[in-house]
Amino acid sequence: MSVAHDHGGFGPYTMDDLHAREDEGRGLELEDGWLIELSPSATHNWAAMQVQDIIKAAATDAKATIFVAGGGEWEISTPGGIRKPDVFVVPRSVARASIVERNPVVIPGREVLLVIEVISPGSASERADRVRKLKEYATLGIPQYWLVEFSPHPKVQVFVLENGASTYRRLCTAGAGEELKAEVEADRPFTVRFDPRVLTEF
């Protein structure tokens, strides 16, 4: 195991520093040279798993050649550093290069087709999800960004890139009892439909 590059406990840090830690950077993102701790709750993780399963099923039905990543272990590179989205979609070839060939280990953010963050209300990451990442992911050209909320009520907001611009516009919002419908770009585009109520059902 490599010795962690902790600079005596002070940043700024690099991607190599993040990965050289004894924990290999698990539960941490890298933002502007600083390590940001992620501390999702069980409810947060359940909602993310539900969304991941729904997207997988829709993609399978359409025979889209994509990979749906989740669980906070997969990393993507962004202008600000390293992010670990709750759920994201990439072409299967991109995931294969990362898993099998290990080249690159971190998935380039520009390859992402859809990124989803689940809001943990009152957490340190909430503002980043609502503001910072909205700009960061748009700058990368990621076609869609979804914000998922489970408290006080399930809700999903879908943001899409403005034509010819590196900014998002909100396409639609759906709450519990309503149907979210969004088409995801891929080699075979697929449509995701679900009632956000299912995100908190067990």
C-alpha positions as CSV (number, residue, x, y, z in Angstrom):
1,M,0.0,0.0,0.0
2,S,1.3,3.4,-0.9
3,V,2.0,5.9,1.8
4,A,-0.7,8.6,1.8
5,H,0.4,11.9,0.5
6,D,-1.2,14.0,3.2
7,H,1.2,17.0,3.1
8,G,1.4,16.9,6.9
9,G,-2.4,17.1,7.0
10,F,-2.7,20.2,4.8
11,G,-3.7,20.6,1.2
12,P,-3.9,21.4,-1.6
13,Y,-4.2,17.8,-2.8
14,T,-4.0,16.1,-6.2
15,M,-5.6,13.0,-7.7
16,D,-2.5,11.1,-6.9
17,D,-2.7,12.2,-3.3
18,L,-6.3,11.1,-3.2
19,H,-5.6,7.6,-4.5
20,A,-2.4,7.2,-2.4
21,R,-4.3,7.4,0.9
22,E,-4.6,4.2,2.9
23,D,-8.3,4.2,2.2
24,E,-7.7,4.9,-1.5
25,G,-9.9,8.0,-1.2
26,R,-13.1,6.1,-0.5
27,G,-15.9,8.4,0.6
28,L,-14.0,11.5,-0.6
29,E,-14.2,13.8,-3.6
30,L,-11.5,16.2,-4.7
31,E,-12.6,19.8,-5.2
32,D,-10.2,22.6,-6.1
33,G,-7.4,20.7,-4.4
34,W,-9.4,20.0,-1.2
35,L,-10.8,16.7,0.1
36,I,-14.5,16.7,0.6
37,E,-16.1,14.0,2.7
38,L,-19.2,12.3,1.5
39,S,-21.4,10.9,4.2
40,P,-24.6,9.6,2.6
41,S,-27.4,8.2,4.8
42,A,-29.2,4.8,4.3
43,T,-32.2,6.6,2.8
44,H,-29.9,8.5,0.4
45,N,-28.3,5.2,-0.7
46,W,-31.6,3.5,-1.1
47,A,-33.0,6.2,-3.3
48,A,-29.8,6.1,-5.4
49,M,-30.1,2.3,-5.8
50,Q,-33.7,2.7,-6.9
51,V,-32.8,5.2,-9.6
52,Q,-29.9,3.1,-10.8
53,D,-32.1,0.0,-11.2
54,I,-34.8,2.0,-13.0
55,I,-32.3,3.4,-15.5
56,K,-30.7,-0.1,-16.0
57,A,-34.1,-1.6,-16.8
58,A,-35.0,1.2,-19.3
59,A,-31.6,0.9,-21.1
60,T,-31.9,-2.9,-21.2
61,D,-35.4,-2.7,-22.8
62,A,-34.0,-0.4,-25.5
63,K,-30.9,-2.5,-26.0
64,A,-28.7,0.5,-25.4
65,T,-25.0,-0.3,-25.0
66,I,-24.4,1.6,-21.8
67,F,-23.1,1.1,-18.3
68,V,-24.9,2.5,-15.2
69,A,-22.5,3.2,-12.4
70,G,-23.4,3.8,-8.8
71,G,-22.6,3.3,-5.2
72,G,-20.2,6.2,-4.9
73,E,-17.2,4.1,-5.8
74,W,-16.8,5.2,-9.5
75,E,-14.9,8.4,-10.2
76,I,-15.2,10.9,-13.0
77,S,-12.8,13.8,-13.7
78,T,-14.1,17.3,-13.8
79,P,-12.5,20.8,-14.1
80,G,-12.7,21.0,-10.3
81,G,-11.1,17.6,-9.6
82,I,-12.6,14.2,-8.9
83,R,-16.3,13.6,-8.4
84,K,-18.1,10.4,-7.3
85,P,-21.7,10.9,-8.6
86,D,-24.4,8.8,-6.9
87,V,-25.4,7.4,-10.3
88,F,-24.1,8.1,-13.8
89,V,-24.3,6.6,-17.3
90,V,-21.5,6.1,-19.8
91,P,-21.1,4.1,-23.0
92,R,-20.1,0.5,-22.2
93,S,-16.8,0.9,-24.1
94,V,-15.8,3.7,-21.7
95,A,-16.5,1.6,-18.6
96,R,-14.7,-1.4,-20.1
97,A,-11.6,0.7,-20.7
98,S,-11.6,1.8,-17.0
99,I,-12.4,-1.6,-15.6
100,V,-10.4,-4.0,-17.8
101,E,-7.6,-1.9,-19.4
102,R,-7.4,0.5,-16.4
103,N,-6.8,3.2,-19.0
104,P,-7.9,5.6,-17.8
105,V,-8.7,4.6,-14.2
106,V,-10.8,7.7,-13.6
107,I,-13.6,8.1,-16.2
108,P,-13.3,11.4,-18.1
109,G,-16.3,13.5,-17.2
110,R,-16.8,14.5,-20.9
111,E,-17.7,10.8,-21.6
112,V,-20.7,10.9,-19.2
113,L,-24.2,10.8,-20.8
114,L,-26.2,11.4,-17.6
115,V,-25.2,12.2,-14.1
116,I,-27.5,12.0,-11.0
117,E,-26.9,13.4,-7.5
118,V,-29.2,12.5,-4.6
119,I,-29.6,15.4,-2.2
120,S,-28.8,14.8,1.5
121,P,-30.8,17.6,3.1
122,G,-28.7,19.7,5.6
123,S,-25.5,18.1,4.6
124,A,-22.2,19.8,3.6
125,S,-22.7,18.4,0.0
126,E,-26.2,19.9,-0.6
127,R,-25.0,23.2,-1.9
128,A,-22.4,21.6,-4.1
129,D,-25.1,19.3,-5.6
130,R,-27.5,22.2,-6.2
131,V,-25.1,24.9,-7.3
132,R,-21.5,23.9,-7.9
133,K,-22.1,20.6,-9.7
134,L,-24.8,22.2,-11.9
135,K,-22.1,24.4,-13.3
136,E,-19.3,21.9,-13.3
137,Y,-21.2,19.2,-15.1
138,A,-22.6,21.6,-17.7
139,T,-19.0,22.9,-18.4
140,L,-18.0,19.3,-19.2
141,G,-20.9,19.0,-21.7
142,I,-22.8,16.2,-19.8
143,P,-26.1,16.2,-21.7
144,Q,-28.3,15.7,-18.6
145,Y,-28.1,16.3,-14.8
146,W,-30.8,15.0,-12.5
147,L,-31.2,16.2,-8.9
148,V,-33.1,13.6,-6.8
149,E,-34.6,14.5,-3.4
150,F,-36.2,12.1,-0.9
151,S,-37.0,14.6,1.9
152,P,-39.5,16.0,2.8
153,H,-41.1,14.4,-0.3
154,P,-39.6,12.4,-3.3
155,K,-38.9,14.7,-6.2
156,V,-36.7,14.6,-9.3
157,Q,-35.6,17.6,-11.4
158,V,-34.2,17.0,-14.9
159,F,-31.7,19.6,-16.3
160,V,-30.5,19.5,-20.0
161,L,-27.8,21.5,-21.7
162,E,-28.9,24.6,-23.5
163,N,-28.2,24.4,-27.3
164,G,-24.7,25.6,-28.0
165,A,-24.1,26.6,-24.4
166,S,-22.4,25.2,-21.3
167,T,-25.3,25.8,-19.0
168,Y,-28.3,23.8,-18.0
169,R,-32.0,24.6,-18.2
170,R,-34.6,22.7,-16.2
171,L,-36.5,20.5,-18.5
172,C,-39.1,19.1,-16.0
173,T,-39.8,18.3,-12.3
174,A,-41.8,15.4,-11.0
175,G,-42.9,14.7,-7.4
176,A,-44.5,11.7,-5.7
177,G,-47.7,10.7,-7.5
178,E,-46.5,12.2,-10.9
179,E,-44.7,10.5,-13.8
180,L,-41.1,11.6,-14.6
181,K,-40.4,11.0,-18.3
182,A,-36.9,11.7,-19.7
183,E,-35.1,10.5,-22.8
184,V,-31.5,9.7,-22.4
185,E,-29.0,10.0,-25.2
186,A,-27.0,6.8,-26.1
187,D,-26.2,4.6,-29.1
188,R,-29.8,3.7,-28.8
189,P,-31.7,6.5,-26.9
190,F,-33.9,5.2,-24.2
191,T,-36.8,6.7,-22.2
192,V,-37.0,6.5,-18.4
193,R,-40.4,6.7,-16.8
194,F,-41.2,6.4,-13.1
195,D,-43.1,7.9,-10.2
196,P,-40.6,9.4,-7.8
197,R,-42.7,7.9,-5.0
198,V,-40.8,4.6,-5.6
199,L,-37.6,6.2,-4.4
200,T,-38.6,5.9,-0.8
201,E,-40.7,2.7,-1.0
202,F,-39.3,-0.5,0.6
